[in-house]
Amino acid sequence: MLTETQVHELANAMMNSLGPGLSIDAGYTYLGQFIAHELLPETHPREERLTIPRMVTGRMDLESLYGGPSSRPLARGVFNSHYIGAPQDLERNDFTGVALIPERRNDENVVIAQLHRFLQRLHDTIVARKYGDTEEKARRLLTLLFQLIVVEDYLRQILEPRVFQSCFRRHERWLGFSPNTTPPEFSHACFRFGHSMVRNKYRGFPNEHGKMVTIGELFRTGQRLDPKFLVDWREFFGWPNPGEATQKAFPIDPFVVDAMSAVGPPQLCADDATATDKRTSVNVVEINLIAGIEAKLPPGIVYALSLLTAPNCADLVKTVGYVPVRELWPAFAKALAVRAPTVDIDNLPLWPYILNEAAVTQNCQRLGTLGSLICAEAIANAIASAHYSILRIEPYSIDTVLNSLGALGQELRTIQRDHEHLSTDGRTLSMRHLIEFVL
């Protein structure tokens, strides 16, 4: 267990992102954030927010979009039946500017807010095209489609390929996670890897001279969407082609951009001219490290070695080539030597251990074997336990799920056929297909 001083030193050592080098489009950083908000409760709810956090079930039912069982039905079955604001913005309280959505964290920055709104528009498009003539039918279609994107687009890029095949093609399970609870190694360590993917600047917003927008400028909670922050989704999600010009996320490695050491939205007062100066910032890295300590997670190497004592160890090693990582990535070792000399591979917490594994074994392109196992099984359980679940459509495949979506699935197949020449990495369904469907 690290001391308070060691936590602070380690956080400082991790503030040194090396920048671009990942083949994953930048938009998947924020799709990962949406998934995290769907499945995981707030770690440290901030008192200045004007709404209370929702009850998180840990099932991938899209309750962050639709609300829980007691939520009121949508007026006329759609999200925008009476909203007169900008179509890309969330519906907001006229006085406070607070977004009227079940998951308040989805208004933390302008990208995640517009991604939430995009999914609302996707629901409304399904209704408008009469693919789902009731709210519940449209919700079923969107939930299954979202789960399919999570597995076949997001996880297929993020996970170590052998782990992906094991979990989602052969439906093997190795870690014994309870299907009804979210494991702390997922919520308080592994699935925080997305913070390393955050860029310090983004393009894809309308402005003069193509100026890039800093991550700090994107945190604008509780305010109506400024037109200069309208997201061009085609700049965030490209076709499944690693060689195209869509901007990329930062690498999955032990480093996080400096801006993440002091992030936080302005206080929720949309009409206050000084709101952008009233910030309650937090250090994301320290919060993540403290969360792991509070969850009593063991050091990463201890957790990694424990899998070698499990009864299924031999099969695990044979099937996915599992080997615990015992060395530090050279750039990380150098940073620790300078800024956190008492932290090494033996006492490195599970979250940075998983980031280090990705750097050492996967060249920062995806999660390593341990991170992939935790991520795959936790999300597979969340999907399997949902009210509507792609994993209960047998035999599970992209084709069988699209067939179950009826006319919606047929239209998506048309989009697939029209753009199949743009896929070079094996993915046949991606966020870009949904963007073209809506826009």
Sequence and secondary structure as in RCSB ss.txt:
>XXXX:A:sequence
MLTETQVHELANAMMNSLGPGLSIDAGYTYLGQFIAHELLPETHPREERLTIPRMVTGRMDLESLYGGPSSRPLA
RGVFNSHYIGAPQDLERNDFTGVALIPERRNDENVVIAQLHRFLQRLHDTIVARKYGDTEEKARRLLTLLFQLIV
VEDYLRQILEPRVFQSCFRRHERWLGFSPNTTPPEFSHACFRFGHSMVRNKYRGFPNEHGKMVTIGELFRTGQRL
DPKFLVDWREFFGWPNPGEATQKAFPIDPFVVDAMSAVGPPQLCADDATATDKRTSVNVVEINLIAGIEAKLPPG
IVYALSLLTAPNCADLVKTVGYVPVRELWPAFAKALAVRAPTVDIDNLPLWPYILNEAAVTQNCQRLGTLGSLIC
AEAIANAIASAHYSILRIEPYSIDTVLNSLGALGQELRTIQRDHEHLSTDGRTLSMRHLIEFVL
>XXXX:A:secstr
   HHHHHHHHHHT         SBTHHHHHHHHHHHHHS  SS  TT SS      SS S HHHH  TTS   G
GGSS SS  S TTS  B TTT  B SS GGGGSSHHHHHHHHHHHHHHHHHHHTTSSSSHHHHHHHHHHHHHHHI
IIIIIHHHS HHHHHHHHTS    S   TTS  HHHHTTGGGGGGGG  SEE  S  GGG  EEHHHH  TTS  
 GGG   GGGT   S TTS S B   SSS   GGGGSB  B S TT TTGGG B  B HHHHHHHHHHHTT   H
HHHHHHGGGSTTHHHHHHHH      S  HHHHHHHHHH TT  TTT  HHHHHHHHHHHHHTTSS  HHHHHHH
HHHHHHHHHTSSS GGGSSS SHHHHHHHTTHHHHHHHHHHHHHGGG  SS  S HHHHHHHH 
